């Protein structure tokens, strides 16, 4: 089943975190598929979310600075 950009955008976080049921994930991945002329707008949105998630994870994994006391 074809997905609109609005449908994909609404489910993007679930895709990012691997929380979509198999059929739904497959439909969204088909919408994003580059070889099939997929949606560049939605791919860019997903790339931005992945980048933001990676930065947040990196910051959260850093050792906090020593206390000034």
Order of alpha helices (4+ residues) and beta strands (2+ residues): alpha-alpha-alpha
